[in-house]
């Protein structure tokens, strides 16, 4: 399986996705591909930190907090990077929403809003030319 977009942007913009849910990650990857973005999938906070620090500046970071996230581990990289981020999780997880905001996430939304608005969210928040 390739992460190459079907309509690649001229500068090959990449969206970094942190999720341990393989099925949902593939849905995200496919949606990103349809709107011309590459995806880089990581399964844990360490992978996310390394990807942000080592691969240049992704256009956007997406964080799935449905299965718990060590926000204290992500906060430093979120705050030292100019990369915009979107985090999504259960709408009833008010502690998760607050922790994501405190860690420096740009936009925190519910699973339903993320699923129904992914292309629009990416177009709105992704940094051009990253």
N, C-alpha and C positions, 0 to 999 in steps of 0.2 A: 504494500500500500504506500502510495506516495502522498506527501503533504503538499504537493505542488498545486497551486490554484488553477482552475480551468480558464479563468480570465485574469492572468497575473497582472498585478499592478506593475508599473514600469520599474519601481524600485524594490519590488519583492517584499512588501510589508509583511511582517510576521506578528502574529498574536500568540502570546505565551499563555497556556492554559494549565492551571493547577487543579487536577481532579483525580480522585482514585476510582471513580465510577467509569469503567471501560465503555459500557454501552452509551452512556450520556456523552462521554468525551468524543465518541465517534460521531454522534449527532452534531456536536459543536463543530468538530473538524469539517464535516460535510457542509454545514451552513456557512462557515468561513470560506471554504473553497468556492462556493457558489457566488460569493460577493468579491472574490479576487484576493483573498488573503491566504498566506501560508499559516500553518499552525505548528507550534512546538508544544508538545504535551509533556508535562512532568507530573509525577505522582506524589511528591512530597515537598515540604518547605525547603529542604536542602537543595533539591533540584531546581526549584523556583529561584532561590537566591543565586545559585551558580549560573543559571541561564541569563538572569538580568545582568549579572556582573561580567560574564564571559562572552556573551554573544552580541554585545552592543546594546542598543536601545530598541527593544521590541516596540511596535506601534501601540500595543495595548496588552495589559495583563488581565486575565479572567481567572477568578478564584472561586471554586466551589466549596462552600463551607457546610455542606450537608452532612459530612462525616467528621466534622471537627477540624479545626486548624489551630496551629500554635502561632497565634497572632504576634506574640512577643518575639518569635523568631523571624517573622516577616517584616515587622515594623521598621527595622533599620534599613533594609533594602527598599522598602516602599518610600521611605522618607528621603533617602539619598538619591533616588532615581526620579527623573522627570516623567517616567512612564505613567500614563493614566491607567487606572485599574477599576474593574467592575467585580464586585463580589456578589454571589447569590446564594440563598439558602432558604430554609423553611420560614414562612411568614410569621410563625409563632415563636421563632427563636430570637426574641428581643435581645438577649445577652450576646448572641452571635452578631447581630446587626450593630450593636453598640461597640463590641470589640473590633469589628472590621473598621468602623469609622475612626475609632481611637488609634488604630494601627496606621491609618493614613490612606485608606481606600478612597478612591475618587467618588464612586457611586455604589451604593449597597441596595440590592433589590431582592424581591421574593423570587422563588423558583418560577412561578407562573408568569410574572412580568418578564423575567429573563427569557424564558422559552418563547413567549409570544413576540418579543421585541428584539431578539438578538441582532438581526441585520441592521436595524435602525440604531441600536446602541453602539455597535461597532463603528458605524459611519459617523456617529456623533462624537464618540470619545477617542477614537484612534488618532494618534499623532501622525500627521502626514509626513512622509519622507523619512520615517524612522528605519 
